[in-house]
Amino acid sequence: MEEPLHLPDAPIPPEDGDCCGNGCEVCVHDMYAAELAEYRRLLMEYETRQTMQLQPAPPTEES
């Protein structure tokens, strides 16, 4: 059974003061970029599944 279709939630970008500017190994901007990439992947998956569901079923052969 397929998962129900739902539009993924976009990640919230970091605010101006969220980055401390100390060159952290994993910066809030890095985390946002990763979340954004995952969001885009899920969105593409969602759009593909939406398109597939909207396409008419192929005609069946009647004997």
C-alpha positions as CSV (number, residue, x, y, z in Angstrom):
1,M,0.0,0.0,0.0
2,E,1.3,3.4,-1.0
3,E,1.7,6.2,1.6
4,P,-1.0,8.9,1.4
5,L,0.0,11.8,-0.7
6,H,0.8,15.0,1.1
7,L,2.8,18.0,0.2
8,P,6.0,18.1,2.2
9,D,6.7,21.0,4.5
10,A,9.4,23.4,3.4
11,P,12.2,23.9,5.8
12,I,12.4,27.2,7.7
13,P,15.5,29.2,6.7
14,P,17.8,30.3,9.5
15,E,17.3,33.8,10.7
16,D,20.0,36.4,10.5
17,G,21.2,35.9,14.1
18,D,21.1,32.1,14.0
19,C,24.6,31.7,12.7
20,C,27.3,32.6,15.2
21,G,29.9,33.2,12.5
22,N,32.5,31.1,14.3
23,G,32.9,28.6,11.4
24,C,31.3,25.7,13.1
25,E,31.8,22.3,11.6
26,V,28.1,22.0,11.0
27,C,26.6,25.5,10.6
28,V,22.9,26.3,10.7
29,H,23.3,27.2,7.0
30,D,24.7,23.7,6.3
31,M,21.8,22.1,8.1
32,Y,19.3,24.2,6.2
33,A,20.9,23.3,2.9
34,A,20.6,19.6,3.8
35,E,16.9,20.1,4.8
36,L,16.3,22.0,1.6
37,A,17.8,19.2,-0.5
38,E,15.6,16.6,1.2
39,Y,12.5,18.8,0.8
40,R,13.2,19.2,-2.9
41,R,13.6,15.4,-3.2
42,L,10.4,14.8,-1.4
43,L,8.6,17.5,-3.4
44,M,9.8,15.9,-6.7
45,E,8.5,12.5,-5.4
46,Y,5.2,14.0,-4.5
47,E,4.8,15.7,-7.9
48,T,5.7,12.5,-9.7
49,R,3.1,10.5,-7.7
50,Q,0.5,13.2,-8.2
51,T,1.1,13.1,-12.0
52,M,0.9,9.3,-12.0
53,Q,-2.4,9.3,-10.2
54,L,-3.9,11.9,-12.6
55,Q,-3.1,9.9,-15.7
56,P,-5.9,7.7,-17.0
57,A,-5.6,4.0,-16.7
58,P,-4.6,2.3,-19.9
59,P,-7.5,0.7,-21.8
60,T,-8.1,-3.0,-21.2
61,E,-8.3,-5.5,-24.0
62,E,-11.7,-7.1,-24.3
63,S,-11.9,-10.5,-25.8
